Amino acid sequence: MSDRLLAVDDLTVSFSSDAGRVQVLDHVTFAMSRGEIVGLVGESGSGKTTLARAILGILPANAAHIESGGIRFEGEDLLQADPADIATRVRGRTITFVPQDPFTSFNPVFTIGSQIMELMKWKSPLAPPSSGLSRYARTRRKADRVKVIELLKTVQLPDPEAMLAKYPHEVSGGQRQRLMIAMALMTDPKLIIADEPTTALDVTIQAQILKLLRQLTRERGVSVLFTTHDLGAAHEICDRICVLYAGQEVETAPAGRFFAHPSHPYTRSLLDSLPSREHGIRGIRGEIPALVNPPAGCRFHPRCDRATGECSALRPSETAVGDLHTLRCYHPLSQPEPASAAS
Amino acid sequence: MRIIALVLKRLTWFVPTLVGLLLIVFTVSHIIPANPAVVLAGEGATQAQIDAIKEKFGLDQPLPVQFWRYLKSVVSGDFGTSLYTQRPIAEDLLTRVPATLELTLITIVIAALLGIPLGVIAAARRNSFIDHALRFFTVSGLAIASFWLAILFQLLFAMKLGWTPLQGRADSWGPDPVTGFFVIDAIIQGDWDIFSDVVSHLVLPVMTLAFPAMATIVRFTRAGVLDAINSNYVLYEQAMGLPQRVIVWKYVLRNALIGTVTQIGLIFGILLAGAVVVESVFDWPGLGLYAVNSILRSDYNGIMGFTLITGTIFILVNLLVDILHGTIDPRGAG
């Protein structure tokens, strides 16, 4: 695909812990096109945040181990490149970040303006790439500031000038997340990684923030990788949805197909678990497996009604079941249930 | 505005705090079984002579009356006369305050200038060789008694190596007194021989006091930096690719300093107390030595004067710390 922006290929990541190696991502393969908004959906502990941080290159260096795989961004393997070079050239420039918690993600003891201008000093499109100089030329600073004010207006923040002089604790949560979105856009990125950007916000504000994020990235043709455990939020803004379960991607589909024709048993039960008028709240039986010693094969098999022997022997390979719709399952829902499971 | 409100609020507590402090020290010093009148009257004095001295200094009055009289005279600017030297306490203290302040201020500045960067480095390279080396150093600094360290320093640097003077503030009379701070006075006088003499006399006492002070600062800075490094805002700054040195030395350090600054204020109090010991060992003519002599001679007015002046200094330093706090951390309510 010529419009391929990001390709995560066969990525396996583990963490050291007291209990042993925690296998957080198990051979995850996943891709994004330019301008696409992709939702990475999964429960807590499914590995979505780890995947987001692996792409950003900010996994904790002493605890995380990338055991296999690659992350290609615009054709360049981020895992093979020099980390310092990635930090100056890619992070904050072509890939930016919207954090989960806008309350604690601002530095509490600096004004919002000084934090934004620090970002522009190093990462503004006007800044020479990969320069290690710490001088901030006055003319560039002026031009950057004009752009900053403009963007703050775009994200519908009242009185941007006054906003810059404030400290983070003087600003509401919704406004802080608008600031974070503005900061993510300031450096003209190709990809924004938004890690549960609305989880910490009030429900009424969530929808506004999502709408804003979608509108602004659409206008600019910026891709968004949006991690969430909230299927409603994913439905709201995503073109395509990828489901992670216990560190394995199980199904990827365009948003419409995803909600209309879920094919993986886990996706099905995830959608069923949404509260509804007909059946109330329906949980998924069993528990998320501990990842220190995860189930072999498809990690969902201990909780799956359709599981057979092969499910616990080998993880199914990726199969296409429709346009852009792929899944990893031996017994997808579009097929009749196998006889062995019924017996 | 916030800072001014803070200062006013603190100043309203200034007088009650001092009075409370004086009351405690007054009570303790007067109820211990010591009788300065007997000491003053000398050996072989008759009871009548002793009683006369008691009456002269008001020592025959009940304690509350004595305390009330003392407070009244302090308010009018009279700290009383020394029972021992017969000179006004205020005059005695005035010559000694600069000696102690010179020692403690230089110590604090050196301890902070070295301790803060070392704390940051220890945290940034956690569990590296340098972190372990610093831990050894800081634990030693906190565990070693200062009078013992002072004597070791004297033995090594003054006696054996002969690099520094053994004790005192200066070999001669020191520079002409202007401010009472010998380092500053020597610079004013422009006499570099005196300057280097004064500085060389400062080396050992400053080292003795700075060692534990610096150890505390290193540990608090390290803890503060580690705390800040694991925060969400550092994760965000890293995710946006800001240079690691900017993250650590600007954004993390400022957050870590909130705890360190508080600690520096407390250290200052500990230094004033530590000066009592260190000044005795180094024969440093400061407040500490004066306090020791006053206590040994049951010189009530001297003890009270020392308490008053160190209490005031300590309260002012803490006010300064609170102001600094307010400047570093905009969230503080004060």
Interface residues (C-beta under 8 A of the other chain):
Chain A: R53 L56 I58 I86 A87 T88 V90 R91 G92 R93 T96 F97 P99 Q100 D101 T104 S105 F106 N107 P108 V109 F110 E118 L119 W122 K123 G132 S134 Y167 H169 M183 I193
Chain B: S231 N232 Y233 L235 Y236 E237 Q238 A239 M240 G241 L242 P243 Q244 V246 Y251 R254 N255 I258 I328 D329 P330 R331
